[in-house]
């Protein structure tokens, strides 16, 4: 191994003098002479770096820049990059995360019903929690970004882990009898605390993923592992609840949280990149303009969150995107929070509810695994259109089935909606947000959907179900999402134009024009 390193160092020194004096194959070390004869350069391909650190699990900055050939990888422009020995993947963290999320997700409405909470109160629980989450989500994401700028990307992972622990502890407190407090009061306090941290877990993991991957368009290939565990745990949890009741969730969530901890420790810290120069308002404007075709904020000055927010509302196409996100958030809240109540009234068992999750994920997995191809074929805008159409078709179908397991026939559309929306929306936000505020950008979209979409959906959903029934609720949601989609299409120029953000003069992720 030492001899190999000496040979590589000798080769590097010889390569630095190639412009002044050609090097013959005879002058090279024997082990590398064949490489020179064939024109193969191990340093240029990064093989030298791999030999130096064959088992390093993350990328490292090069303290010496590119002084030594092979010490760093170079990008297309020839600039120094990162020592890359093995790509950093978050897929197993997603796998454990969504197993944990399932324990506090789709079955919660049935858990509340089992605890004696009425449908109107269930809607209030979800709505109040969702109203609280935007503020806490913004603060946690902003704090994670600030810590990451000072202590490295691992700081985001630390905040993520803390959120997992806090939610797990608070959820367990719901099983405790508190003297002098009604069950609804206990559930309300716990729901507020849970939703103060739970949404931030997804936002921060999305930010960690898009900032760590060499190609952020491959985000879906990491995220699909969450779909695997979401399906497996959904079916298993349904079977467990059929046998032991909904309170079995109190046993499941600590084990799921432990799985997240194991995944985080196994994967390790995110890659440390060379710190970029401080972003300016002009860079925010450039990022937004490249994606949306319009200037966002005045040039000069350091980045402020207020400048970022101004860039998000600087053109009709951006505003229409967020309006559409809010309407779809309203509709998705009804599915994520209240749909199992409807299934239960249709005499579907807990296991059938869990099986519906499996059917959903069967269609999510191939779509997430081909996320880059989806963006290349349909563009971000096309994916957003498909998500809205599938949602409206599906929820209307729910109201037409005779009952029971028939609802499973429409569940594949839920998988399509999630895969297309998640793939496109993460790409849109990444394209209009500076890397230094990646978590803040992802959480902003989550907050808008939650504050104005999911919260209202949960609040009015419970009221409408109690007074008018599920059929009116879901048909009305289909109309609302359709109106949001039409608003989005009118602002971005229709559904037939392709999205090619990398082509100067072409259309971009939201329908603007990319500057040449």
C-alpha positions, 0 to 999 in steps of 0.5 A, a space after each residue: 500500500 505504501 509503495 502504491 502511494 509512493 508511485 502515485 506521488 511520483 506520477 503526480 510530480 511527473 504530470 505537473 511537468 508534462 507541459 514543459 517536458 513530455 513523459 515517456 512510459 519508460 519514465 513512469 513506475 512499472 505499475 503505472 506504465 500501462 496506464 500511461 500507455 493507454 492514456 488512462 489517468 487514475 488521478 483524473 478519474 479519482 482512483 488515486 483518491 479511492 486508493 488513499 482512503 478506500 473505506 471512508 464513508 463520507 466526503 471530505 474537504 481538501 485542505 490543500 485545494 487541488 495542489 495534488 492531482 487526484 486529491 480531489 474530484 473536479 467538476 465540469 468547469 475544472 474547479 476543485 470539488 470534494 474527495 469522494 470515496 463513497 456517496 452519502 445516502 439517506 435511504 435507510 434513514 428514510 426507511 426508519 423515519 417513515 416506519 416511525 411516522 406511520 405510528 403517528 400518522 394514518 391511524 391516529 384518527 382511529 386511535 382518537 376515536 377509540 379514546 372517546 373523542 368525537 369527529 368534530 374534536 378529532 378535526 379540531 385536534 388535527 387543525 390546532 396541531 397543524 396551525 402550531 406547526 408552521 411557526 415551530 417548523 420555521 424556527 427549527 429549520 432556520 436554527 438547523 440551517 444556522 447551526 449547519 453554517 457554523 458547525 457543518 451539515 451534521 447539525 441538521 441531523 442532530 436537530 432531526 434526531 432531537 425532534 424524533 426523541 421529543 415526539 416519541 416521549 410526548 406521544 407516550 404521555 397520552 397513555 398516562 391518566 392526568 388527574 383533573 384533565 379531560 381526555 380531549 384536553 390531554 390529547 390536545 396538548 400532546 397534539 400541539 407538542 407532537 406537531 411542533 416537531 414532527 413535520 420538521 423531521 421530514 423538512 430537514 431530511 429532505 434538505 439533508 438529502 438534496 444537499 448531500 446528493 451529487 444530483 438532487 434530481 435523484 432525491 426520489 431514489 432515496 425517498 422511495 425507501 420511506 415508501 417501503 417501510 410506510 407500507 410494511 408498517 401500515 399492514 403490520 400495524 393494522 393487523 396488530 390493532 385488530 388483535 390488540 386495539 389502537 393502544 398498541 401504538 404506544 408499544 410500537 412507536 418507541 421501537 420505531 424511534 430506536 430504529 431511526 436512531 440506529 439508522 442515523 448512527 449507521 449512515 453517519 454525518 452528511 458530507 462536509 462541502 467546501 463552504 460557499 461564499 456568503 450568498 447575496 440577495 442577488 444570488 437569491 434573485 438569480 436562483 429564482 430568476 433561473 427557475 421562474 424567469 423574474 428578478 426577485 430581490 434587489 442586488 447587494 447585501 447579505 441574505 435575509 429570510 425576508 429577501 427569500 420570502 419576497 422572492 417567493 411572491 415575486 411573480 404570478 407563477 410562484 404565487 400560483 404554485 403556492 396556491 395550488 400547494 395549499 389547495 392540494 394540502 387541504 385535500 391531502 389532509 382529509 386523506 391523511 387524517 380522516 379517511 380511515 374514519 370513512 373506511 371504518 364506517 364502510 365496515 373496513 377492518 384495521 387490517 384493510 386500512 393497513 392494506 390500503 397503505 400497501 396498495 398505495 406504496 406499490 405504485 409509489 415505489 416504481 415512481 420514486 425510483 424513476 424520479 429523475 426520469 419523471 422530471 426529464 419526461 414530464 418536467 416539474 410542472 407536468 408532474 404537478 398537473 398529474 398529481 392534482 388530476 389523480 387526487 380529484 379522480 380518486 376522492 370522487 371514486 371513494 364516494 361511489 364504492 359500495 363499501 368495505 374493501 372496494 376502496 382499495 381499487 382507488 388507492 393506487 391513485 394516492 400513490 401516484 399523487 404522492 410520488 409526483 407531488 413530492 418529486 416535483 415540489 422538492 425540485 421546485 423549492 430546491 431550484 428557487 432557494 439558495 443552498 444555505 437556506 435549503 431547510 428553510 425553503 423546504 419548510 416554507 412550502 410545508 408551512 404554507 400547505 399546513 397553515 392554510 391547507 391542512 389545518 383548514 382541511 382538518 377543521 372543516 373536514 370534521 365539521 362537514 363529516 358530522 353534518 353532511 357526510 363523507 360524500 359531500 366532503 370528498 366531492 367538495 375537496 375534488 372541486 377545490 383541488 381542481 380549482 387550484 390546479 386551474 389557477 396554476 395552469 393559467 399562471 404557467 401557460 397550460 399543461 402542454 409546455 415542457 419544463 426544461 430548466 437547463 435550456 437557456 430561453 426555454 421553459 423552466 420548472 414553473 413556466 417562466 423563461 430561462 435567461 440565455 
